[in-house]
Amino acid sequence: MNLKSITFRNLLRRKGKAAFVLAGLVIGVSTVVGIISFVEAMTNDINHKLEKYGANILIVPKTENLTLTYGGLSLGGVSFEMEEIREAELARVSSIKNARNIAALGPLVLGVVKVDSHKVLMAGVDFEVSEILKPWWKIQGALPDHNGLILGAETARILNLKVGDRVNIKHKELIVSGVLQPTGSQDDQLVFANLATAQSIFNKSGRVSMAEVAALCKDCPIDEMVKQISEVIPGGKVMAIQQVVKGRMETLEHFKKFSYGISGVILLIGSMVVLVTMMGSVRERTDEIGIFRAIGFRKRHIMKIVFLEAGIVSGLAGIIGYFMGLGSSKIAITFFSENHSGQVPLNFELAIGAFGIALLVGLLSSAYPAFMASRLDPNDALRAL
């Protein structure tokens, strides 16, 4: 009879204690795996959505004037002509080092037009990149051609226009090809036309008021990109719109740190369960250990038996705990993340980590019981029989 067979026989004879140790480690490992998988899935979901967030970098003309607005409310009556950016300058953006991270670049020309008796802000945009820059747009109708318009929901209501109506703007007849569904943003109060059409109306051929860039993604060095764009467009002011994104990511990071702390406490409790159970097992087997020592088993053999038992149970707990944690994270993410598929991919590094943590906790917790078992005097043990 070798040490392995002795170990397996001991586990089978003491199923209750083995199950107790297994349950303690499974709870600890599954909690750690579940929290880490949940945080990773949420992070990946946010990173994926960032690429569909629309414009995250703005390029506007530089000005020496201070803004006279607060919270969208204009507090001053000063108006002035703003310098514009030339479209040729925007072409330089494709030459920056991180150009591959730019999903879309949309020039925008702005101006005030008169429709009937109402003054309306018109925006000339590139509708080919609108799906990336304006992913929240839902249009009733179709995208316009060079003779068409899209009206914001509020604009259409005030002007009493619908799809198919004709509008005269500066002696140019345009057709309403679509109406935006309410977005809750300033888009509701605008009129949108093709960039070339708006430039023709405002006599701003080759010039734009600003440009929107969709580039804030997981691997984008956003601050570096702002610097690079500023260098190639010296006449523009480049700003990154990332406050909301940073807030969400910081909240997730704080939750991650908190979850690691909770996981550590749970693992500590699991290790105490292993320690107490293994100590009880050693005390129950005093006579058995005494016989082993009397027939020639050395101290290292006794320690090896205890460690083998702990290793088998711990390894099994690591495997079960990983899959239980993965399942719990799939359930949790469907409640905490809207429009998420609930799919949490298998992470082999996390699986190996879960197995390693369970094994490490089990063996470390069994070190003292194994040491105590090896120090049992065979004479004292046999005298107790």
Secondary structure by P-SEA (a helix, b strand, c coil): ccaaaaaaaaaaaaaaaaaaaaaaaaaaaaaaaaaaaaaaaaaaaaaaaaaaccccbbbbbbbccccccccccccccbbbbbbbbbaaaaaacccccccccccbbbbbbbbbbbcccbbbbbbbccccccccccccccccbbbbccccccccaaaaaaacccccbbbbcccbbbbccbbbccccccccccccccaaaaaaaacccccccbbbbcccccccaaaaaaaaaaaacccbbbbbccaaaaaaaaaaaaaaaaaaaaaaaaaaaaaaaaaaaaaaaaaaaaaaaaaaaaacccaaaaaaaaaaaaaaaaaaaaaaaaaaaaaaaaaaaaaccccccccccccaaaaaaaaaaaaaaaaaaaaaaaaaaaaccaaaaaaac
